[in-house]
Structures are given as C-alpha cells and as structure tokens.
C-alpha cells in the first residue's frame, strides 16, 4: 500500500504543512517528505498518532486511493462472475460517498449502475439454476416453468436493450 501517498493526500486535504504534521508526530519535516515521496515509511509506532492527527482509523491509512479503488471496481465487472455481498456493500459505500461529495461524478454513477446490473445478472443466473432444478425434478411444475421463463425473458430483453441502445447511439452520434 502507498501509505506515503495516503498521508500526503490526507495532509493536503486537511490543509497542513509537512512541518505541522512533523511537529505533531515529533519527527523532522524531512521524514514526512520521505514518506510522501515513498523513499521511506513511517515507523509502525507512529501509525496510531498519524491516524489520530487526521481523525481516521489506522485501517483507513491503508485504504486505496480513489483512482485505484475505481480501477478495482471496474476490473471486477470483467473478472468476477459474482461479487460477494461484503465486496458489493463496500463498493456501494465507496461510490455513494463519491456521489454524495460530487453528485455529478459520472464515473461513480456509471459504476453504481454497472454494479447493480452485474448483481442482477448474477442473481438471474442463480435463479435460472434453481428453476432448471425444479424442472428436472418435476417437468410439469408450472411455477418452475414460470421462473425459468422469467429469467430467460429478462436475459433476452437485457440483450435486446443493449443492441437497441447501441443502434440509438450510432443514430445519435452518426458512428
């Protein structure tokens, strides 16, 4: 983790100088400069005081910067078929926090939409598996057919909608 970058980000957000942080921690401003340029890292014994200075937890010192968090979330859409409930909740909290601070943040809004759509698709695939099991156990079960057909209809309409959107975009932008 780039703790030096995180310290610099927090320090600049708080509007304090390297000298002020150094004085609070009892170290030289050169030490703070070395942390921020990744030439060295703070001693582990300083982490609680650094966290207190910035009003955060020690865990938050090790959080990914926003750009890296965005990249991690965007990569999940391509590499993970299902996103765990814990990861999903973490992503939603992160993205909604970004939107709360900047309601016009298109990237965060797009990621939220994709995140919920990704989960919906995974949920429909899971539902399809259960419906297939019902039909294997009892092919005459009307509820099994209903569930199976609803899933398939959703997936078909979802694919159809994507094609229609692409066609519309080509028409609008002439590409």
C-alpha atoms as an extended CHARMM CRD file, in Angstrom:
* protein
*
       175  EXT
         1         1  UNK       CA              0.0000000000        0.0000000000        0.0000000000  PROA      1               0.0000000000
         2         2  UNK       CA              1.1680000000        3.5110000000       -0.7750000000  PROA      2               0.0000000000
         3         3  UNK       CA              0.9080000000        4.8720000000        2.7550000000  PROA      3               0.0000000000
         4         4  UNK       CA              3.0610000000        7.8590000000        1.8240000000  PROA      4               0.0000000000
         5         5  UNK       CA              0.6340000000        8.9020000000       -0.9070000000  PROA      5               0.0000000000
         6         6  UNK       CA             -2.2470000000        8.4580000000        1.5280000000  PROA      6               0.0000000000
         7         7  UNK       CA             -0.5120000000       10.6300000000        4.1440000000  PROA      7               0.0000000000
         8         8  UNK       CA              0.1240000000       13.3260000000        1.5310000000  PROA      8               0.0000000000
         9         9  UNK       CA             -3.4960000000       13.1920000000        0.3220000000  PROA      9               0.0000000000
        10        10  UNK       CA             -4.8060000000       13.4580000000        3.8910000000  PROA      10              0.0000000000
        11        11  UNK       CA             -2.3510000000       16.2210000000        4.7790000000  PROA      11              0.0000000000
        12        12  UNK       CA             -3.2770000000       18.3180000000        1.7510000000  PROA      12              0.0000000000
        13        13  UNK       CA             -6.9940000000       17.7340000000        2.3430000000  PROA      13              0.0000000000
        14        14  UNK       CA             -6.5700000000       18.9570000000        5.9210000000  PROA      14              0.0000000000
        15        15  UNK       CA             -4.5550000000       21.9460000000        4.7100000000  PROA      15              0.0000000000
        16        16  UNK       CA             -1.4980000000       21.4200000000        6.9090000000  PROA      16              0.0000000000
        17        17  UNK       CA              2.1880000000       21.5900000000        6.0600000000  PROA      17              0.0000000000
        18        18  UNK       CA              4.7600000000       18.8460000000        6.3800000000  PROA      18              0.0000000000
        19        19  UNK       CA              6.2760000000       20.8740000000        9.2170000000  PROA      19              0.0000000000
        20        20  UNK       CA              2.9750000000       20.9420000000       11.1610000000  PROA      20              0.0000000000
        21        21  UNK       CA              2.4880000000       17.1890000000       10.8030000000  PROA      21              0.0000000000
        22        22  UNK       CA              6.1320000000       16.5670000000       11.7310000000  PROA      22              0.0000000000
        23        23  UNK       CA              5.8480000000       18.7340000000       14.8560000000  PROA      23              0.0000000000
        24        24  UNK       CA              2.7310000000       16.8500000000       15.9790000000  PROA      24              0.0000000000
        25        25  UNK       CA              4.4600000000       13.4900000000       15.4960000000  PROA      25              0.0000000000
        26        26  UNK       CA              7.8240000000       14.5570000000       16.9100000000  PROA      26              0.0000000000
        27        27  UNK       CA              9.7510000000       13.8490000000       13.7100000000  PROA      27              0.0000000000
        28        28  UNK       CA             11.5390000000       16.0360000000       11.1810000000  PROA      28              0.0000000000
        29        29  UNK       CA              9.7090000000       17.5160000000        8.2110000000  PROA      29              0.0000000000
        30        30  UNK       CA             12.2820000000       15.6590000000        6.0850000000  PROA      30              0.0000000000
        31        31  UNK       CA             10.9290000000       12.3750000000        7.4650000000  PROA      31              0.0000000000
        32        32  UNK       CA              7.3970000000       13.3610000000        6.4060000000  PROA      32              0.0000000000
        33        33  UNK       CA              8.7520000000       14.3490000000        2.9870000000  PROA      33              0.0000000000
        34        34  UNK       CA             10.4430000000       10.9490000000        2.6190000000  PROA      34              0.0000000000
        35        35  UNK       CA              7.1700000000        9.1720000000        3.4860000000  PROA      35              0.0000000000
        36        36  UNK       CA              5.2580000000       11.1990000000        0.9340000000  PROA      36              0.0000000000
        37        37  UNK       CA              7.8070000000       10.5230000000       -1.8080000000  PROA      37              0.0000000000
        38        38  UNK       CA              7.8970000000        6.8240000000       -0.8720000000  PROA      38              0.0000000000
        39        39  UNK       CA             11.6130000000        6.9910000000       -0.0090000000  PROA      39              0.0000000000
        40        40  UNK       CA             10.7640000000        5.5390000000        3.3980000000  PROA      40              0.0000000000
        41        41  UNK       CA              7.7570000000        4.6240000000        5.5010000000  PROA      41              0.0000000000
        42        42  UNK       CA              6.7080000000        5.8170000000        8.9440000000  PROA      42              0.0000000000
        43        43  UNK       CA              7.6300000000        3.7010000000       11.9250000000  PROA      43              0.0000000000
        44        44  UNK       CA              4.7720000000        1.3990000000       12.9190000000  PROA      44              0.0000000000
        45        45  UNK       CA              4.6520000000        3.0500000000       16.3550000000  PROA      45              0.0000000000
        46        46  UNK       CA              3.6750000000        6.3400000000       14.6690000000  PROA      46              0.0000000000
        47        47  UNK       CA              0.6160000000        4.9280000000       12.8810000000  PROA      47              0.0000000000
        48        48  UNK       CA             -1.8350000000        5.4860000000       15.7810000000  PROA      48              0.0000000000
        49        49  UNK       CA             -0.7360000000        9.1330000000       16.1270000000  PROA      49              0.0000000000
        50        50  UNK       CA             -0.9290000000        9.6820000000       12.3650000000  PROA      50              0.0000000000
        51        51  UNK       CA             -4.4720000000        8.2680000000       12.3750000000  PROA      51              0.0000000000
        52        52  UNK       CA             -5.4580000000       10.4830000000       15.3410000000  PROA      52              0.0000000000
        53        53  UNK       CA             -3.9910000000       13.5720000000       13.6380000000  PROA      53              0.0000000000
        54        54  UNK       CA             -6.1490000000       13.0000000000       10.5680000000  PROA      54              0.0000000000
        55        55  UNK       CA             -9.2050000000       11.8140000000       12.5220000000  PROA      55              0.0000000000
        56        56  UNK       CA             -9.2980000000        8.3950000000       10.8450000000  PROA      56              0.0000000000
        57        57  UNK       CA             -8.6670000000        4.7860000000       11.8000000000  PROA      57              0.0000000000
        58        58  UNK       CA             -5.3680000000        3.0190000000       11.1690000000  PROA      58              0.0000000000
        59        59  UNK       CA             -7.1970000000        0.8430000000        8.6360000000  PROA      59              0.0000000000
        60        60  UNK       CA             -8.1590000000        3.9550000000        6.7020000000  PROA      60              0.0000000000
        61        61  UNK       CA             -4.4700000000        4.8590000000        6.3780000000  PROA      61              0.0000000000
        62        62  UNK       CA             -4.1090000000        1.7650000000        4.2350000000  PROA      62              0.0000000000
        63        63  UNK       CA             -7.1530000000        2.3100000000        2.0200000000  PROA      63              0.0000000000
        64        64  UNK       CA             -6.7290000000        2.5130000000       -1.7070000000  PROA      64              0.0000000000
        65        65  UNK       CA             -6.7050000000        5.9880000000       -3.2240000000  PROA      65              0.0000000000
        66        66  UNK       CA             -9.9090000000        6.7970000000       -5.1230000000  PROA      66              0.0000000000
        67        67  UNK       CA             -8.3980000000        6.1600000000       -8.5580000000  PROA      67              0.0000000000
        68        68  UNK       CA             -7.1250000000        2.7220000000       -7.5510000000  PROA      68              0.0000000000
        69        69  UNK       CA            -10.4830000000        1.8960000000       -5.9470000000  PROA      69              0.0000000000
        70        70  UNK       CA            -12.2940000000        2.8780000000       -9.1460000000  PROA      70              0.0000000000
        71        71  UNK       CA             -9.9600000000        0.6570000000      -11.1850000000  PROA      71              0.0000000000
        72        72  UNK       CA            -10.5150000000       -2.2560000000       -8.7860000000  PROA      72              0.0000000000
        73        73  UNK       CA            -14.2910000000       -1.9030000000       -9.0860000000  PROA      73              0.0000000000
        74        74  UNK       CA            -14.2160000000       -1.5610000000      -12.8670000000  PROA      74              0.0000000000
        75        75  UNK       CA            -11.9950000000       -4.6540000000      -13.1570000000  PROA      75              0.0000000000
        76        76  UNK       CA            -14.4850000000       -6.6710000000      -11.0860000000  PROA      76              0.0000000000
        77        77  UNK       CA            -17.0940000000       -6.2980000000      -13.8110000000  PROA      77              0.0000000000
        78        78  UNK       CA            -14.8480000000       -8.1490000000      -16.2410000000  PROA      78              0.0000000000
        79        79  UNK       CA            -13.2050000000      -10.6840000000      -13.9500000000  PROA      79              0.0000000000
        80        80  UNK       CA            -15.8030000000      -11.7310000000      -11.3810000000  PROA      80              0.0000000000
        81        81  UNK       CA            -18.9400000000      -13.5840000000      -12.2740000000  PROA      81              0.0000000000
        82        82  UNK       CA            -20.4480000000      -12.9420000000       -8.8590000000  PROA      82              0.0000000000
        83        83  UNK       CA            -19.4840000000      -10.2490000000       -6.3820000000  PROA      83              0.0000000000
        84        84  UNK       CA            -19.6800000000      -11.1990000000       -2.7030000000  PROA      84              0.0000000000
        85        85  UNK       CA            -22.1840000000       -9.3530000000       -0.5260000000  PROA      85              0.0000000000
        86        86  UNK       CA            -19.3520000000       -7.8470000000        1.5190000000  PROA      86              0.0000000000
        87        87  UNK       CA            -17.4980000000       -6.5900000000       -1.5630000000  PROA      87              0.0000000000
        88        88  UNK       CA            -20.7520000000       -5.3090000000       -3.0750000000  PROA      88              0.0000000000
        89        89  UNK       CA            -21.5460000000       -3.3400000000        0.1090000000  PROA      89              0.0000000000
        90        90  UNK       CA            -18.0180000000       -1.9170000000        0.2420000000  PROA      90              0.0000000000
        91        91  UNK       CA            -18.2540000000       -0.7820000000       -3.3900000000  PROA      91              0.0000000000
        92        92  UNK       CA            -21.6780000000        0.7990000000       -2.8790000000  PROA      92              0.0000000000
        93        93  UNK       CA            -20.4570000000        2.6960000000        0.2170000000  PROA      93              0.0000000000
        94        94  UNK       CA            -17.3850000000        3.9480000000       -1.6450000000  PROA      94              0.0000000000
        95        95  UNK       CA            -19.3030000000        5.0000000000       -4.7710000000  PROA      95              0.0000000000
        96        96  UNK       CA            -22.2070000000        6.5860000000       -2.8840000000  PROA      96              0.0000000000
        97        97  UNK       CA            -19.6590000000        8.5220000000       -0.8080000000  PROA      97              0.0000000000
        98        98  UNK       CA            -18.1480000000        9.8750000000       -4.0210000000  PROA      98              0.0000000000
        99        99  UNK       CA            -21.6080000000       10.7990000000       -5.3550000000  PROA      99              0.0000000000
       100       100  UNK       CA            -22.5530000000       12.4490000000       -2.0660000000  PROA      100             0.0000000000
       101       101  UNK       CA            -19.4810000000       14.6890000000       -2.3500000000  PROA      101             0.0000000000
       102       102  UNK       CA            -19.9620000000       15.2480000000       -6.0820000000  PROA      102             0.0000000000
       103       103  UNK       CA            -23.4730000000       14.4320000000       -7.3740000000  PROA      103             0.0000000000
       104       104  UNK       CA            -22.2940000000       14.9600000000      -10.9670000000  PROA      104             0.0000000000
       105       105  UNK       CA            -19.4820000000       12.3910000000      -10.8160000000  PROA      105             0.0000000000
       106       106  UNK       CA            -20.3410000000       10.4100000000      -13.9370000000  PROA      106             0.0000000000
       107       107  UNK       CA            -17.7450000000        7.7070000000      -13.3050000000  PROA      107             0.0000000000
       108       108  UNK       CA            -19.1700000000        6.8960000000       -9.8500000000  PROA      108             0.0000000000
       109       109  UNK       CA            -22.7560000000        6.9230000000      -11.1600000000  PROA      109             0.0000000000
       110       110  UNK       CA            -21.8380000000        4.6280000000      -14.0690000000  PROA      110             0.0000000000
       111       111  UNK       CA            -20.0530000000        2.2610000000      -11.6890000000  PROA      111             0.0000000000
       112       112  UNK       CA            -23.0940000000        2.1710000000       -9.3930000000  PROA      112             0.0000000000
       113       113  UNK       CA            -25.3700000000        1.3600000000      -12.3300000000  PROA      113             0.0000000000
       114       114  UNK       CA            -22.9930000000       -1.3430000000      -13.5850000000  PROA      114             0.0000000000
       115       115  UNK       CA            -22.5700000000       -2.7560000000      -10.0800000000  PROA      115             0.0000000000
       116       116  UNK       CA            -26.3220000000       -3.2060000000       -9.5790000000  PROA      116             0.0000000000
       117       117  UNK       CA            -26.7470000000       -4.5720000000      -13.1170000000  PROA      117             0.0000000000
       118       118  UNK       CA            -23.8900000000       -7.0110000000      -12.5390000000  PROA      118             0.0000000000
       119       119  UNK       CA            -25.5570000000       -8.2650000000       -9.3760000000  PROA      119             0.0000000000
       120       120  UNK       CA            -28.9530000000       -8.5010000000      -11.1040000000  PROA      120             0.0000000000
       121       121  UNK       CA            -27.4630000000      -10.5870000000      -13.9110000000  PROA      121             0.0000000000
       122       122  UNK       CA            -25.7320000000      -12.8980000000      -11.4280000000  PROA      122             0.0000000000
       123       123  UNK       CA            -28.9760000000      -13.2040000000       -9.4320000000  PROA      123             0.0000000000
       124       124  UNK       CA            -30.8850000000      -14.1080000000      -12.5980000000  PROA      124             0.0000000000
       125       125  UNK       CA            -28.3060000000      -16.7620000000      -13.4650000000  PROA      125             0.0000000000
       126       126  UNK       CA            -28.6760000000      -18.2120000000       -9.9620000000  PROA      126             0.0000000000
       127       127  UNK       CA            -32.4690000000      -18.1200000000      -10.3050000000  PROA      127             0.0000000000
       128       128  UNK       CA            -32.1590000000      -19.9090000000      -13.6420000000  PROA      128             0.0000000000
       129       129  UNK       CA            -30.1960000000      -22.7040000000      -11.9760000000  PROA      129             0.0000000000
       130       130  UNK       CA            -32.8770000000      -23.1840000000       -9.3270000000  PROA      130             0.0000000000
       131       131  UNK       CA            -35.6620000000      -23.1040000000      -11.9340000000  PROA      131             0.0000000000
       132       132  UNK       CA            -33.8300000000      -25.7360000000      -14.0200000000  PROA      132             0.0000000000
       133       133  UNK       CA            -33.5300000000      -27.9310000000      -10.9390000000  PROA      133             0.0000000000
       134       134  UNK       CA            -37.2690000000      -27.6320000000      -10.3230000000  PROA      134             0.0000000000
       135       135  UNK       CA            -37.9590000000      -28.6360000000      -13.9340000000  PROA      135             0.0000000000
       136       136  UNK       CA            -35.5690000000      -31.5840000000      -13.7120000000  PROA      136             0.0000000000
       137       137  UNK       CA            -37.3310000000      -32.7920000000      -10.5710000000  PROA      137             0.0000000000
       138       138  UNK       CA            -40.8310000000      -32.1390000000      -11.8790000000  PROA      138             0.0000000000
       139       139  UNK       CA            -41.2040000000      -31.0960000000      -15.5530000000  PROA      139             0.0000000000
       140       140  UNK       CA            -44.9210000000      -30.4090000000      -15.0020000000  PROA      140             0.0000000000
       141       141  UNK       CA            -44.3410000000      -27.8250000000      -12.2640000000  PROA      141             0.0000000000
       142       142  UNK       CA            -45.8940000000      -24.6160000000      -13.5590000000  PROA      142             0.0000000000
       143       143  UNK       CA            -44.0180000000      -22.3890000000      -11.0680000000  PROA      143             0.0000000000
       144       144  UNK       CA            -40.7070000000      -23.8610000000      -12.2750000000  PROA      144             0.0000000000
       145       145  UNK       CA            -41.5480000000      -23.0000000000      -15.8780000000  PROA      145             0.0000000000
       146       146  UNK       CA            -42.6750000000      -19.5230000000      -14.8670000000  PROA      146             0.0000000000
       147       147  UNK       CA            -39.4510000000      -18.8460000000      -13.0010000000  PROA      147             0.0000000000
       148       148  UNK       CA            -37.3170000000      -20.2530000000      -15.8080000000  PROA      148             0.0000000000
       149       149  UNK       CA            -39.1020000000      -18.2530000000      -18.4990000000  PROA      149             0.0000000000
       150       150  UNK       CA            -38.9410000000      -15.0150000000      -16.4730000000  PROA      150             0.0000000000
       151       151  UNK       CA            -35.1710000000      -15.3930000000      -16.1700000000  PROA      151             0.0000000000
       152       152  UNK       CA            -34.7800000000      -16.1240000000      -19.8650000000  PROA      152             0.0000000000
       153       153  UNK       CA            -37.0610000000      -13.2230000000      -20.7790000000  PROA      153             0.0000000000
       154       154  UNK       CA            -35.0170000000      -10.8740000000      -18.6100000000  PROA      154             0.0000000000
       155       155  UNK       CA            -31.7760000000      -12.0070000000      -20.2220000000  PROA      155             0.0000000000
       156       156  UNK       CA            -33.2390000000      -11.7550000000      -23.7250000000  PROA      156             0.0000000000
       157       157  UNK       CA            -34.6770000000       -8.2930000000      -23.0900000000  PROA      157             0.0000000000
       158       158  UNK       CA            -31.4360000000       -7.1930000000      -21.4650000000  PROA      158             0.0000000000
       159       159  UNK       CA            -29.5070000000       -8.2730000000      -24.5740000000  PROA      159             0.0000000000
       160       160  UNK       CA            -32.1410000000       -6.7100000000      -26.8380000000  PROA      160             0.0000000000
       161       161  UNK       CA            -31.9740000000       -3.4610000000      -24.8780000000  PROA      161             0.0000000000
       162       162  UNK       CA            -28.1900000000       -3.3240000000      -25.2480000000  PROA      162             0.0000000000
       163       163  UNK       CA            -28.4940000000       -3.7820000000      -29.0080000000  PROA      163             0.0000000000
       164       164  UNK       CA            -31.1940000000       -1.0930000000      -29.2170000000  PROA      164             0.0000000000
       165       165  UNK       CA            -29.0660000000        1.3140000000      -27.2070000000  PROA      165             0.0000000000
       166       166  UNK       CA            -26.0690000000        0.7030000000      -29.4790000000  PROA      166             0.0000000000
       167       167  UNK       CA            -28.2630000000        1.3210000000      -32.5280000000  PROA      167             0.0000000000
       168       168  UNK       CA            -29.6570000000        4.5070000000      -30.9470000000  PROA      168             0.0000000000
       169       169  UNK       CA            -26.1770000000        5.7670000000      -30.0880000000  PROA      169             0.0000000000
       170       170  UNK       CA            -24.9960000000        5.1750000000      -33.6500000000  PROA      170             0.0000000000
       171       171  UNK       CA            -28.0050000000        7.1410000000      -34.8990000000  PROA      171             0.0000000000
       172       172  UNK       CA            -27.4820000000       10.0000000000      -32.4400000000  PROA      172             0.0000000000
       173       173  UNK       CA            -23.7390000000       10.3670000000      -32.9560000000  PROA      173             0.0000000000
       174       174  UNK       CA            -23.6090000000        9.0950000000      -36.5230000000  PROA      174             0.0000000000
       175       175  UNK       CA            -20.9680000000        6.4510000000      -35.7760000000  PROA      175             0.0000000000
